[in-house]
Amino acid sequence: MKRIVPIIWLLCCLLVCAAPGCATQHRLADGTSRGITRVGHSIQVGAFREVKNAERLTARLQEKGIEAFYFRKDDGLYAVRFGDFPSREAARQEARKLVKERLLTFFFIASPREQVLKQGQRTEIHKPSAPVSVKKPSGDMGGVAARTAERFVGIPYRWGGDTVVEGMDCSGFVRAVYNLCGVNIPRTSREQFRVGEGVGRADLQDGDLVFFGSSEESINHVGIYVGAGKFVHAPRRGEEIRVSALDETYFAKRFMGGRRYF
């Protein structure tokens, strides 16, 4: 009998861990989730007038195995950002190393949680492929993430793909937006779906991620919810980032739920 009790206890533990709920990772006390971390110091480079120049630098960095991305700043110029360093000095040392390798010339060290958009600032949509209402940030990080995502609309999506991580097209875009908001999320859409707080369609808020696929085990697309039933996403590598509606037939049939990380 004494030997049976431990065996029963072990079987119960295995059954509990095998339950579907174990795949979902909940928020930590500081507001983040397991698998989600705060971004440290980053290296930012460039003030390019043409997006193709930012693309070239991003490609060169990716060829070196650096997960870099470009984005449009408040002044309309494009910059490239990469890295997640524990201190300003660590980021500066890496940047100086890249300068010696002639990959960089000038650089700027971005502090943790530094946001692209400031409170109360209006967002200018760049070459929108669909009508988007311009809204002020809601004051929380979800609103900042949504407004940051809108800033990418119309920009050709060329980072990610097979240069650093296979299949990073759509998930690489949302990862870049969250990085600019000071949060690191997993690389792939499937991994992103497994963390954060589950959100139903009726409860979606600005900045939530929306996921699509044939089933919860086959997630293959992700975007950032921006309100009014719409989301911003990267359709595929090489195409412009755009706004789509959850009600569109293709997405309505494949919607698997939302996740909240802030």
C-alpha positions as CSV (number, residue, x, y, z in Angstrom):
1,M,0.0,0.0,0.0
2,K,2.9,2.4,0.8
3,R,4.3,1.8,-2.6
4,I,1.0,2.4,-4.4
5,V,0.3,5.9,-2.9
6,P,3.5,7.5,-4.5
7,I,2.6,5.9,-7.8
8,I,-1.0,7.3,-7.7
9,W,0.4,10.8,-6.7
10,L,2.9,10.7,-9.7
11,L,0.1,9.7,-12.1
12,C,-2.1,12.6,-10.9
13,C,0.8,15.1,-11.5
14,L,1.3,13.8,-15.0
15,L,-2.4,14.1,-15.8
16,V,-2.5,17.6,-14.5
17,C,0.5,18.7,-16.5
18,A,-0.9,17.1,-19.6
19,A,-4.1,19.2,-19.4
20,P,-4.5,21.9,-22.1
21,G,-4.3,24.7,-19.5
22,C,-0.6,23.9,-18.8
23,A,0.3,25.2,-22.3
24,T,-0.9,28.7,-21.3
25,Q,1.6,30.7,-19.3
26,H,0.1,33.4,-17.2
27,R,1.3,36.9,-16.1
28,L,3.9,37.3,-13.5
29,A,3.7,39.8,-10.6
30,D,5.4,42.5,-12.6
31,G,2.9,42.3,-15.4
32,T,4.9,40.2,-17.7
33,S,4.5,36.5,-18.5
34,R,6.7,33.5,-18.5
35,G,8.5,33.6,-21.9
36,I,8.0,37.4,-21.9
37,T,10.8,39.7,-20.7
38,R,11.5,43.4,-20.5
39,V,13.9,44.7,-23.2
40,G,17.1,46.1,-21.9
41,H,19.3,48.6,-23.7
42,S,19.3,48.5,-27.5
43,I,21.5,49.9,-30.3
44,Q,19.8,52.3,-32.7
45,V,21.4,53.4,-36.0
46,G,20.5,55.8,-38.8
47,A,18.2,58.6,-39.8
48,F,17.4,57.5,-43.4
49,R,15.1,59.4,-45.6
50,E,14.5,56.4,-47.8
51,V,13.3,53.0,-46.4
52,K,15.6,51.1,-48.8
53,N,18.7,52.4,-47.0
54,A,17.3,51.1,-43.7
55,E,16.6,47.8,-45.5
56,R,20.2,47.5,-46.6
57,L,21.6,48.1,-43.2
58,T,19.1,45.7,-41.6
59,A,20.1,43.0,-44.2
60,R,23.8,43.5,-43.5
61,L,23.3,43.1,-39.8
62,Q,21.1,40.0,-40.3
63,E,23.8,38.4,-42.4
64,K,26.0,38.7,-39.3
65,G,23.3,36.8,-37.3
66,I,22.0,40.0,-35.6
67,E,18.2,40.2,-35.2
68,A,17.7,43.7,-36.4
69,F,14.6,45.6,-37.7
70,Y,13.8,49.0,-39.1
71,F,11.0,51.4,-38.2
72,R,9.7,54.8,-39.0
73,K,10.4,57.5,-36.4
74,D,8.3,60.5,-35.3
75,D,10.1,62.8,-37.8
76,G,9.4,60.5,-40.8
77,L,12.9,59.2,-41.0
78,Y,13.8,55.5,-40.8
79,A,16.1,54.0,-38.1
80,V,17.4,50.5,-37.4
81,R,17.4,48.9,-34.0
82,F,18.7,45.7,-32.5
83,G,20.0,44.1,-29.3
84,D,18.9,43.5,-25.7
85,F,21.8,44.4,-23.4
86,P,21.8,44.4,-19.6
87,S,23.5,47.8,-19.4
88,R,24.2,50.9,-21.4
89,E,28.0,50.1,-21.3
90,A,27.4,46.6,-22.7
91,A,25.4,48.0,-25.6
92,R,28.1,50.7,-26.2
93,Q,30.8,48.1,-26.3
94,E,29.0,46.0,-28.9
95,A,28.3,49.1,-31.0
96,R,31.9,50.1,-30.9
97,K,32.9,46.6,-32.0
98,L,30.5,46.9,-35.0
99,V,32.0,50.3,-35.8
100,K,35.4,48.7,-36.0
101,E,34.0,46.1,-38.4
102,R,32.6,49.0,-40.5
103,L,29.0,47.8,-40.1
104,L,28.1,51.0,-38.3
105,T,29.3,54.6,-38.2
106,F,27.2,56.5,-35.7
107,F,24.9,54.9,-33.1
108,F,22.5,55.8,-30.3
109,I,21.9,53.7,-27.2
110,A,18.2,53.4,-26.5
111,S,17.3,53.0,-22.8
112,P,14.9,50.3,-21.5
113,R,11.2,50.9,-22.2
114,E,11.9,53.9,-24.3
115,Q,8.8,54.4,-26.4
116,V,8.5,55.4,-30.1
117,L,5.3,57.4,-29.4
118,K,4.9,59.9,-26.6
119,Q,1.7,60.4,-24.6
120,G,-0.9,62.5,-26.5
121,Q,1.0,62.4,-29.8
122,R,-1.1,61.7,-32.9
123,T,0.0,59.0,-35.4
124,E,0.5,59.7,-39.1
125,I,-0.3,56.6,-41.1
126,H,2.3,56.0,-43.9
127,K,0.7,55.1,-47.2
128,P,-2.3,53.3,-45.7
129,S,-3.6,50.4,-47.8
130,A,-6.9,50.5,-45.9
131,P,-8.7,53.3,-44.0
132,V,-7.6,53.6,-40.4
133,S,-8.9,56.0,-37.9
134,V,-6.1,58.1,-36.3
135,K,-6.5,57.9,-32.5
136,K,-4.5,59.2,-29.5
137,P,-2.7,56.7,-27.4
138,S,-5.0,55.4,-24.6
139,G,-2.4,56.0,-21.9
140,D,-1.5,52.4,-21.4
141,M,1.1,50.3,-23.2
142,G,-1.6,48.5,-25.2
143,G,-2.6,51.8,-26.8
144,V,1.1,52.7,-27.4
145,A,1.6,49.3,-29.1
146,A,-1.4,49.8,-31.4
147,R,-0.3,53.3,-32.4
148,T,3.2,52.0,-33.0
149,A,1.9,49.2,-35.2
150,E,-0.1,51.7,-37.3
151,R,3.1,53.6,-37.9
152,F,4.4,50.7,-39.9
153,V,1.4,50.6,-42.3
154,G,2.5,50.9,-45.9
155,I,6.1,50.1,-45.2
156,P,7.5,47.1,-47.1
157,Y,8.2,44.2,-44.8
158,R,11.7,42.8,-45.5
159,W,13.3,41.8,-42.2
160,G,13.0,38.4,-40.6
161,G,12.3,35.5,-43.0
162,D,15.1,33.0,-43.6
163,T,17.9,35.5,-42.8
164,V,17.7,35.0,-39.0
165,V,14.7,32.9,-38.0
166,E,12.7,30.7,-40.4
167,G,9.1,31.8,-40.9
168,M,9.4,35.1,-39.0
169,D,7.4,37.2,-41.4
170,C,4.2,38.1,-39.4
171,S,5.6,37.2,-36.0
172,G,8.7,39.1,-36.6
173,F,6.7,42.3,-37.2
174,V,4.7,42.0,-34.0
175,R,7.9,41.2,-32.2
176,A,9.5,44.3,-33.5
177,V,6.6,46.5,-32.4
178,Y,6.6,45.0,-28.9
179,N,10.4,45.4,-28.8
180,L,9.9,49.2,-29.4
181,C,7.4,49.2,-26.5
182,G,10.0,47.6,-24.2
183,V,8.8,44.0,-24.2
184,N,10.4,40.9,-25.6
185,I,8.0,38.2,-26.8
186,P,8.8,34.8,-28.3
187,R,9.8,34.6,-32.0
188,T,7.2,32.5,-33.7
189,S,3.4,33.0,-33.7
190,R,2.9,29.5,-32.1
191,E,5.2,30.4,-29.2
192,Q,3.5,33.8,-28.9
193,F,0.1,32.1,-28.7
194,R,1.2,30.0,-25.8
195,V,2.1,32.9,-23.5
196,G,0.2,35.9,-22.3
197,E,-3.4,36.2,-21.1
198,G,-6.1,34.7,-23.3
199,V,-8.6,37.2,-24.7
200,G,-11.9,36.5,-26.6
201,R,-12.9,38.6,-29.6
202,A,-15.5,40.6,-27.7
203,D,-12.9,41.7,-25.1
204,L,-10.0,42.7,-27.5
205,Q,-8.2,45.9,-26.7
206,D,-5.7,48.0,-28.5
207,G,-2.3,46.3,-28.6
208,D,-3.6,42.7,-28.1
209,L,-2.2,40.1,-30.5
210,V,-4.8,38.3,-32.7
211,F,-4.0,34.8,-34.0
212,F,-5.1,32.7,-36.9
213,G,-4.9,29.2,-38.1
214,S,-6.8,26.0,-38.8
215,S,-6.6,25.1,-35.0
216,E,-5.0,26.2,-31.8
217,E,-2.3,23.7,-32.5
218,S,-1.7,25.1,-36.0
219,I,-1.3,28.8,-35.5
220,N,0.3,30.3,-38.7
221,H,-0.5,34.0,-38.6
222,V,-0.6,36.9,-36.1
223,G,-1.4,40.6,-36.1
224,I,-1.8,43.5,-33.7
225,Y,-5.3,44.7,-32.8
226,V,-5.8,48.4,-33.3
227,G,-9.5,48.8,-32.5
228,A,-12.8,48.9,-34.4
229,G,-12.4,45.2,-35.4
230,K,-9.2,45.8,-37.3
231,F,-5.6,44.7,-36.9
232,V,-2.2,45.5,-38.5
233,H,-0.2,42.6,-39.9
234,A,2.5,41.6,-42.3
235,P,0.9,39.4,-45.0
236,R,4.1,37.9,-46.2
237,R,7.8,38.9,-46.6
238,G,8.2,41.6,-49.3
239,E,4.7,42.9,-49.1
240,E,3.6,46.1,-47.4
241,I,2.3,46.0,-43.9
242,R,-1.4,46.6,-44.0
243,V,-4.6,46.9,-42.0
244,S,-7.3,44.1,-42.3
245,A,-10.6,43.5,-40.6
246,L,-11.4,40.5,-38.4
247,D,-14.7,40.2,-40.3
248,E,-13.1,39.5,-43.6
249,T,-14.1,36.0,-44.6
250,Y,-10.5,34.6,-44.7
251,F,-9.7,35.8,-41.2
252,A,-13.1,35.3,-39.6
253,K,-12.9,31.5,-40.4
254,R,-9.4,31.2,-39.0
255,F,-9.5,33.4,-35.9
256,M,-8.2,31.4,-32.9
257,G,-8.2,34.1,-30.2
258,G,-6.2,37.0,-28.8
259,R,-3.5,37.3,-26.3
260,R,-2.6,40.2,-24.0
261,Y,0.9,40.9,-22.7
262,F,0.7,44.3,-21.0
